[in-house]
Structure formats: structure tokens, C-alpha cells
Amino acid sequence: MQERQSVLVTYPDQFCVNEAKGLAEAAEYIILSTITQRFLSKAKYGISEGKAEKLRDTTEETGANIVIFDEKLRSTQIYNLAKLTGCEIIDRERLILEIFSKRATTTEAKLQVELAELTYEKPRAKEKVRLARIAEQPGFFGLGKYEIDVYNQHLKRRISKIRMKLKHTRKMRELHRIHRQKMQIPIISLAGYTGVGKTTLFNKLTGDEKEIGESHFTTLTTSTRLVNHNGFKILLSDTVGFISKLPNYMIEAFKSTLEELTYANQLLLILDVSQPIEDISKRFNSCIDVLIDLGVSPDKVFLVFNKSDMVDEVELKSKLSFPGVNTQSSVFISAKTGFGIEELLKRIKNDISESTKDSILIKKHEIASLSTLIDWLKSQGKVEITKQNGGNLMLNLSTKSWVLDRFSKAVKEIREKEE
């Protein structure tokens, strides 16, 4: 394992250190030593010249030939660090991409990972070619006979081709989604930081045997299964885990997978209650930021504190004290032992079955395309229809919250297609 031995450069914050080490271990690197600095955005090396010299000495002393840098680096910074240390330099984004590449098993996941890799590579291509002409340096992919224009064209063509393929898989996903909606069963999605036990909970609720693991990003594709609990039926989806500082282009690459969260009638945000409260708070905020970027309403988020079997009752209560937590929309469970699962299912049932009222205006030209859904609405609750001037309809609804949510989304989708 000599070729996987490395020195980690990260921030002097225990949360950052633990997360960076977790990522490195998930990519199967051995951390021999850790160097920290408050700012990792210095122009030449990312770190100060003094810390850069310390890094060089540390790699020589430990025999490491890889430096993992827990921040995004420019090509010139990678070149300078590689030249100084004689090591391969892996920044945070490339590290995450390596993990994605190892975890991708389905065709869609592999395409999504390749799109993210090419998007990472594209802005660095020109600088890499320039630096490759100056001198040989470790830690750079060989460009062979590529000149910059040829190389850029190659990247653009490949990115375009992958996007077309993903567009096709997205259409297939839409067809599956339409089929699920026709089942007239509420859809619940699991979301949360990577490694908090989403897939363990998914297996517990569905009886499935999806692969689980302690390392990051075990799940890269969405799985949906039917849960039937004493006649109460839901469709449960497991999704890719989040991580702090996940670049927008990676979120965009996995958009067809992550957008499943926006179609859920309720979202269970899983948190690891065994972690320090500061870490829970940071992970919670990271997840909420991603969900907001995806367009998920915070009103649909229900907090599930997992791994409660590892914490005593007094400590459990103290974990509810960080900003943003609504104790009325949370529950403690252990996906491993089954503790709290009955309570979780009861809370889900109560929330999505809660009666709600609203009024929705249906325009004349939308009536034909929504007629089937309007008939479905009538079967699910009380619907009073009033004709308006111009042939429009005003629907006064009193029904279950998830039913109203699904109908509202259908109306929104039709109107977006018309724009």
C-alpha cells in the first residue's frame, strides 16, 4: 500500500479534520501525518510558504508520496506543491470524485461521475497544457499529443455526449415517477449527510438488502420501494448522501438523482445523534443548504435522529438545542436496533394524512389535461368547484396534505411546460 500513503493538509478544526480523514479513508488512502492551517487559499501553494516547507519535510520524513489538500486548488497551485514536495497532489474536489468513481455501479451513476470529472477537468485543461510544456512534474495526468484546442474540443464533445445520455435517463426516470404517482401512494424520501445510516434505515423499513457501509457515499443511485405497515402504504426512496462544500457542478451532475427529493411528499432528514452537537449542527446546515438549492420546501423536512442506541437519554435531549430544530417535527430512532421505528412510521402517517384546505384556480385550457387528477382529488377528499368568468374553475379543497401537494405539483409542471 506504499502508493496510497499520504499527508493531509486541512483546517485546524476537528470537524474538518474528521471529515477530511473520512473522505481519505473512503478513497483508500492511508494518512501518515496531518498539517493544519487556518487559511488554505494562499496564492502560490494554498498554504503559507513556511507551512509548504514543513509539508515538504513531512513527506520526506514519513515517506509519503501523496498530499491530500482539503480545499479546491488551481492548476498552478497543484504544480507548485508537486514541484516542491515531489508528491502527487489531490485536492478536495478530486478526492470526492475518486470516491464517486469507486462507488458508481449503475450506468447512470457512472455517467454522472464522468460528467463531474470532465467538468472538474475543463477549466484546468489550458493551464495543465502550459505547465506540461515547462517541465515534467508529478501529480499531473499525461496529456500525450493533445494540444490545448484539441484537448478542449475532446472535453466539450464528451461532456455534450454524456449530457445527452443523462437526458435520456432523466426521461426514463420521469416515466417511472409518473407511474409511481398513478399508484396514488405518498412518496417519502430519505436525505442526509453521507454515513448517517440512511441506507440502514431504508433496509429496516423495506426489508431490502442494499449495501451499507461506514465510509462515505456508499449510495450513489436512488432506490424506491413500497413499505406496507399494517395497511399504511408509502413509497420510500433512498438517495445519495450530502457533504459540506459540495461543488455546484457535482450537484448538477447528479441532478437527475437528487431531483427525486423535490417530488417527495415528505422528506426525512437523517442526522447522526451520536456525534458532537457542533458537528450535528454543521451537517444539518449543510444539508438544508443543498435542499434549498434543489428547491425543496423546508416545511416538508422531518428530522430523524439516528443511532440513538449509542447515546443516553440525558444526552439525547441536549442534542435538540441547535438553531433550526423543531422538536415537533423530529424523532429519535436506531435503524440498527429498530428502536423508535414504530414511532417514526406513526409520525409519518399522521403528518401526511393531516387534513388541509386550499383554493386553486384552474385555467380553462388546463382543464382537459387535469381532468383525471381532478377526479382523483374528488376520491381523496372534499372538492367544491366554482365556475369563473372565461371558463376557469376555482377548486376549494379539503383533503390530505400529500394529496394537495401532488396535485399542486402537477399543475405547476403543466404551467412550466407552457412557458
Buried (B, 14 or more C-beta within 10 A) or exposed (E): EEEEBBBBBBBEBEBBBBBBBBBBBBBEBBBBBBBBBEEBEBEEBBBBEEBBBBBBEBBEEBEBBBBBBBBBBBBBBBBBBBBBBBBBBBBBBBBBBBBBBBBBEEEBBBBBBBBBBBBBBBEBBBBBBEBBEEEEBBBBEEBEEBEBEEBBEEBEEBBEEBBEBBEEBBEEBBEEBEEBBEEEBBBBBBBBBBBBBBBBBBBBBBEEEBEBEEBBBBBBBBBBBEBEBEEBEBBBBBBBBBBBEBBEBBBBBBBBBBBBBBBBBBBBBBBBBBBEBEBBBBBBBBBBEBBEEBEBEEEBBBBBBBBBBEBEEEEBEEBBEBEEBEEEBBBBBBBBEEBBBEEBBEBBBEBBEEEBEEEBEBBEEBEEEBEEBBEBBBEBBEBEEEEEEEEBBEBEBEBBBBBBBBBEBBBEEBEEEEE
